[in-house]
Amino acid sequence: MAILITDSSLTKLIDTFLQKGGKIDRYYLRDINRGKRALVHLNGWFSGQNVRAAIMKAFGKV
């Protein structure tokens, strides 16, 4: 079973992350850079293959 990942689901994930006090460099939020390695901060620094993976690590879901 595959999970459909849409741009709106990523936007919702980013909004939730920012509401919880997370920080993301604006460089990673540009559409052209969303697929590149990303670095985010939420009670420590977390990196991932892309913004989604980095946020999921910060939330402890990976």
Rosetta blueprint (number, residue, H / E / L):
1 M L
2 A L
3 I L
4 L L
5 I L
6 T L
7 D H
8 S H
9 S H
10 L H
11 T H
12 K H
13 L H
14 I H
15 D H
16 T H
17 F H
18 L H
19 Q H
20 K L
21 G L
22 G L
23 K E
24 I E
25 D L
26 R H
27 Y H
28 Y H
29 L H
30 R L
31 D H
32 I H
33 N H
34 R L
35 G L
36 K L
37 R L
38 A E
39 L E
40 V E
41 H E
42 L L
43 N L
44 G L
45 W E
46 F E
47 S E
48 G E
49 Q L
50 N L
51 V H
52 R H
53 A H
54 A H
55 I H
56 M H
57 K H
58 A H
59 F L
60 G L
61 K L
62 V L
